[in-house]
């Protein structure tokens, strides 16, 4: 289960991220995170499609 994250906790997380990465790197980090999530999803989708093809070929 995920805990409920309120505005205070979210603000603290954003401040810590700003201190760790700096203002210039945060968009770059977010962009690379989004690309990696998309790559992961497409890999899962390809794996499922390959598995379906293997199931059809088996007698």
MMTF fields as JSON, N, C-alpha, C and O atoms, coordinates in Angstrom:
{
  "mmtfVersion": "1.0.0",
  "mmtfProducer": "UNKNOWN",
  "numBonds": 235,
  "numAtoms": 236,
  "numGroups": 59,
  "numChains": 1,
  "numModels": 1,
  "chainsPerModel": [1],
  "groupsPerChain": [59],
  "chainIdList": ["A"],
  "bondAtomList": [4, 2, 8, 6, 12, 10, 16, 14, 20, 18, 24, 22, 28, 26, 32, 30, 36, 34, 40, 38, 44, 42, 48, 46, 52, 50, 56, 54, 60, 58, 64, 62, 68, 66, 72, 70, 76, 74, 80, 78, 84, 82, 88, 86, 92, 90, 96, 94, 100, 98, 104, 102, 108, 106, 112, 110, 116, 114, 120, 118, 124, 122, 128, 126, 132, 130, 136, 134, 140, 138, 144, 142, 148, 146, 152, 150, 156, 154, 160, 158, 164, 162, 168, 166, 172, 170, 176, 174, 180, 178, 184, 182, 188, 186, 192, 190, 196, 194, 200, 198, 204, 202, 208, 206, 212, 210, 216, 214, 220, 218, 224, 222, 228, 226, 232, 230],
  "bondOrderList": [1, 1, 1, 1, 1, 1, 1, 1, 1, 1, 1, 1, 1, 1, 1, 1, 1, 1, 1, 1, 1, 1, 1, 1, 1, 1, 1, 1, 1, 1, 1, 1, 1, 1, 1, 1, 1, 1, 1, 1, 1, 1, 1, 1, 1, 1, 1, 1, 1, 1, 1, 1, 1, 1, 1, 1, 1, 1],
  "groupList": [{"groupName": "UNK", "atomNameList": ["N", "CA", "C", "O"], "elementList": ["N", "C", "C", "O"], "formalChargeList": [0, 0, 0, 0], "bondAtomList": [1, 0, 2, 1, 3, 2], "bondOrderList": [1, 1, 2], "singleLetterCode": "X", "chemCompType": "L-PEPTIDE LINKING"}],
  "groupTypeList": [0, 0, 0, 0, 0, 0, 0, 0, 0, 0, 0, 0, 0, 0, 0, 0, 0, 0, 0, 0, 0, 0, 0, 0, 0, 0, 0, 0, 0, 0, 0, 0, 0, 0, 0, 0, 0, 0, 0, 0, 0, 0, 0, 0, 0, 0, 0, 0, 0, 0, 0, 0, 0, 0, 0, 0, 0, 0, 0],
  "groupIdList": [1, 2, 3, 4, 5, 6, 7, 8, 9, 10, 11, 12, 13, 14, 15, 16, 17, 18, 19, 20, 21, 22, 23, 24, 25, 26, 27, 28, 29, 30, 31, 32, 33, 34, 35, 36, 37, 38, 39, 40, 41, 42, 43, 44, 45, 46, 47, 48, 49, 50, 51, 52, 53, 54, 55, 56, 57, 58, 59],
  "secStructList": [7, 7, 7, 7, 7, 7, 2, 2, 2, 2, 2, 2, 2, 2, 2, 2, 2, 2, 2, 2, 2, 7, 2, 2, 2, 2, 2, 2, 2, 2, 2, 2, 2, 2, 2, 2, 2, 2, 2, 2, 2, 2, 2, 2, 2, 2, 2, 2, 2, 2, 2, 2, 2, 2, 2, 2, 2, 7, 7],
  "xCoordList": [0.837, 0.0, 0.882, 1.933, 0.42, 1.132, 0.562, -0.654, 1.439, 0.935, 0.376, 0.758, -0.515, -1.054, 0.01, 0.564, 0.297, 1.289, 0.544, -0.155, 0.707, 0.047, 0.92, 2.001, 0.436, 1.159, 2.48, 3.476, 2.492, 3.721, 4.823, 5.97, 4.47, 5.465, 5.96, 7.148, 5.036, 5.41, 6.352, 7.301, 6.1, 6.966, 8.358, 9.353, 8.439, 9.734, 10.498, 11.701, 9.817, 10.46, 10.988, 12.098, 10.213, 10.652, 11.843, 12.743, 11.864, 12.998, 14.259, 15.337, 14.135, 15.29, 15.803, 17.014, 14.902, 15.31, 16.011, 16.998, 15.52, 16.142, 17.546, 18.464, 17.712, 19.035, 19.999, 21.183, 19.507, 20.38, 20.799, 21.971, 19.856, 20.13, 20.359, 21.005, 19.862, 19.96, 18.806, 18.167, 18.548, 17.393, 17.545, 16.545, 18.761, 18.962, 18.835, 18.458, 19.134, 19.142, 17.809, 17.611, 16.895, 15.618, 14.818, 14.315, 14.673, 13.955, 14.654, 13.997, 15.967, 16.733, 16.501, 16.331, 16.493, 16.254, 14.827, 14.612, 13.863, 12.472, 12.29, 11.553, 12.953, 12.861, 13.436, 12.839, 14.591, 15.199, 14.383, 14.32, 13.762, 12.887, 11.682, 11.295, 11.089, 9.956, 10.341, 9.583, 11.527, 11.989, 12.225, 11.897, 12.788, 13.043, 11.739, 11.648, 10.741, 9.44, 8.799, 8.226, 8.892, 8.332, 9.06, 8.422, 10.376, 11.138, 10.753, 10.647, 10.548, 10.143, 8.772, 8.573, 7.831, 6.486, 6.518, 5.836, 7.307, 7.369, 8.04, 7.667, 9.022, 9.647, 8.667, 8.665, 7.84, 6.808, 5.816, 5.409, 5.433, 4.465, 5.041, 4.344, 6.311, 6.96, 7.072, 6.875, 7.384, 7.485, 6.166, 6.121, 5.092, 3.767, 3.376, 2.781, 3.712, 3.393, 4.185, 3.64, 5.465, 6.28, 5.738, 5.733, 5.284, 4.741, 3.457, 3.225, 2.622, 1.393, 1.714, 1.047, 2.732, 3.124, 3.638, 3.338, 4.403, 4.918, 3.771, 3.816, 2.748, 1.61, 0.833, 0.339, 0.725, -0.012, 0.75, 0.128, 2.079, 2.884, 2.922, 3.101, 2.759, 2.826, 1.584, 0.471, 1.761, 0.594, -0.18, -1.182],
  "yCoordList": [-1.181, 0.0, 1.243, 1.292, 2.231, 3.49, 4.407, 4.496, 5.083, 6.026, 7.273, 7.609, 7.938, 9.188, 10.268, 10.488, 10.941, 12.01, 13.324, 13.587, 14.147, 15.445, 16.521, 16.244, 17.748, 18.865, 19.128, 19.478, 18.964, 19.202, 18.228, 18.624, 16.954, 15.941, 16.146, 15.995, 16.494, 16.745, 17.94, 17.912, 18.973, 20.153, 19.8, 20.271, 18.983, 18.557, 17.746, 17.939, 16.849, 16.034, 16.924, 16.705, 17.923, 18.828, 19.675, 19.919, 20.123, 20.915, 20.062, 20.525, 18.826, 17.929, 17.642, 17.621, 17.421, 17.189, 18.421, 18.292, 19.59, 20.823, 20.977, 21.404, 20.633, 20.724, 19.684, 19.97, 18.487, 17.427, 17.651, 17.481, 18.029, 18.084, 19.49, 19.647, 20.499, 21.856, 22.16, 21.252, 23.426, 23.847, 23.483, 23.219, 23.462, 23.194, 21.723, 21.387, 20.848, 19.414, 18.729, 17.621, 19.324, 18.679, 18.355, 17.237, 19.273, 18.885, 17.759, 16.896, 17.77, 16.709, 15.356, 14.343, 15.343, 14.108, 13.612, 12.415, 14.513, 14.128, 13.582, 12.617, 14.189, 13.726, 12.324, 11.468, 12.091, 10.764, 9.719, 8.564, 10.105, 9.186, 8.809, 7.641, 9.773, 9.495, 8.58, 7.681, 8.81, 7.957, 6.53, 5.573, 6.387, 5.037, 4.309, 3.1, 5.012, 4.394, 3.95, 2.863, 4.792, 4.415, 3.212, 2.332, 3.154, 2.017, 0.741, -0.325, 0.842, -0.299, -0.814, -2.02, 0.106, -0.285, -0.942, -1.942, -0.386, -0.986, -2.35, -3.245, -2.528, -3.836, -4.861, -6.011, -4.459, -5.36, -5.733, -6.889, -4.742, -4.99, -5.951, -6.857, -5.763, -6.66, -8.073, -9.049, -8.18, -9.489, -10.228, -11.435, -9.504, -10.132, -10.558, -11.62, -9.725, -10.086, -11.315, -12.196, -11.386, -12.55, -13.811, -14.889, -13.664, -14.802, -15.305, -16.511, -14.372, -14.764, -15.495, -16.473, -15.031, -15.678, -17.094, -18.02, -17.264, -18.583, -19.529, -20.713, -19.014, -19.846, -20.315, -21.442, -19.466, -19.817, -20.882, -21.772, -20.812, -21.756, -23.144, -24.127, -23.246, -24.558, -25.376, -24.853, -26.679, -27.51, -27.956, -28.658],
  "zCoordList": [0.0, 0.0, 0.0, 0.638, -0.729, -0.749, 0.316, 0.487, 1.026, 2.025, 1.348, 0.227, 2.031, 1.515, 1.628, 2.706, 0.526, 0.517, 0.411, -0.567, 1.438, 1.457, 0.84, 0.322, 0.905, 0.318, 1.045, 0.412, 2.341, 3.108, 2.732, 2.527, 2.641, 2.269, 0.85, 0.568, -0.047, -1.44, -1.548, -2.331, -0.78, -0.766, -0.261, -0.812, 0.773, 1.3, 0.261, 0.088, -0.425, -1.468, -2.585, -3.07, -3.001, -4.062, -3.637, -4.442, -2.402, -1.902, -1.844, -2.217, -1.383, -1.333, -2.74, -2.959, -3.696, -5.081, -5.645, -6.369, -5.327, -5.789, -5.213, -5.914, -3.955, -3.329, -3.892, -4.069, -4.172, -4.674, -6.126, -6.463, -6.985, -8.411, -8.939, -9.975, -8.279, -8.792, -9.725, -10.258, -9.918, -10.709, -12.181, -12.848, -12.699, -14.12, -14.461, -15.584, -13.538, -13.842, -13.602, -14.1, -12.872, -12.558, -13.826, -13.932, -14.797, -16.028, -16.782, -17.364, -16.772, -17.439, -16.765, -17.443, -15.449, -14.703, -14.941, -15.129, -14.933, -15.165, -16.578, -16.781, -17.549, -18.93, -19.077, -19.73, -18.472, -18.578, -17.824, -18.247, -16.722, -16.0, -16.852, -16.89, -17.529, -18.41, -19.565, -19.93, -20.144, -21.238, -20.754, -21.456, -19.567, -19.055, -18.739, -18.951, -18.241, -17.978, -19.282, -19.353, -20.327, -21.629, -22.211, -22.79, -22.072, -22.571, -21.821, -22.427, -20.53, -19.727, -20.17, -20.318, -20.379, -20.815, -22.188, -22.414, -23.107, -24.439, -24.387, -25.146, -23.51, -23.343, -22.804, -23.245, -21.863, -21.338, -22.43, -22.549, -23.222, -24.294, -25.328, -25.783, -25.704, -26.662, -26.099, -26.822, -24.83, -24.197, -24.198, -24.437, -23.93, -23.94, -25.35, -25.539, -26.347, -27.729, -28.162, -28.828, -27.791, -28.129, -27.458, -28.052, -26.215, -25.486, -26.145, -26.224, -26.618, -27.307, -28.601, -28.938, -29.336, -30.579, -30.3, -31.054, -29.229, -28.867, -28.5, -28.833, -27.82, -27.438, -28.67, -28.7, -29.672, -30.886, -31.675, -32.255, -31.709, -32.479, -31.867, -32.587, -30.559, -29.89, -30.223, -30.167, -30.578, -30.912, -29.697, -29.827]
}
